[in-house]
Amino acid sequence: MKKIALTLSVLGLISAASVAQAMNVPLTSTVDLSSSQVKELVQDRGAIVLATGPGLYDRYVANGSYCSPNEETQSAYVVTKDSNASLIGYTCVVDNNDS
């Protein structure tokens, strides 16, 4: 069951990034914004896919309500214009406590 949930999470992330690319909509890059700007973006949107470097991206959430029931939040630190490790919100990860 964990593998299915993980696969669905990965497919969802890939789909979101692929749609943005197909629509020729550039992903917002964390390295172009200050820590406070990225935190505000995550809080305002609730859930957002952000680029963290060339060819790198992830989905960031404001809180656990944006994760699937079998996922938990994990603190997300990214490189921003003014920090090498800024806490901007969370990522959703598969809960390893499920049996």
PEWOSUL-V879536 format. One record per backbone hydrogen bond with DSSP energy under -1.0 kcal/mol. NH is the residue of the N-H (numbers start at 0). CO is the residue of the C=O. If there is no record, write none. Layout:
((NH | CO) (NH | CO))
//
This chain:
((4 | 0) (5 | 1) (6 | 2) (7 | 3) (8 | 4) (9 | 5) (10 | 6) (11 | 7) (12 | 8) (13 | 9) (14 | 10) (15 | 11) (16 | 12) (17 | 13) (18 | 14) (19 | 15) (20 | 16) (21 | 17) (22 | 18) (23 | 20) (24 | 19) (29 | 50) (31 | 28) (32 | 29) (37 | 33) (38 | 34) (39 | 35) (40 | 36) (41 | 37) (42 | 38) (43 | 39) (44 | 40) (45 | 41) (46 | 44) (47 | 59) (49 | 57) (50 | 27) (51 | 55) (52 | 55) (55 | 52) (57 | 49) (59 | 47) (60 | 89) (61 | 45) (65 | 62) (66 | 63) (70 | 67) (71 | 92) (73 | 90) (75 | 88) (77 | 85) (79 | 82) (80 | 32) (85 | 77) (87 | 75) (89 | 60) (90 | 73) (92 | 71) (94 | 69) (97 | 94))
//
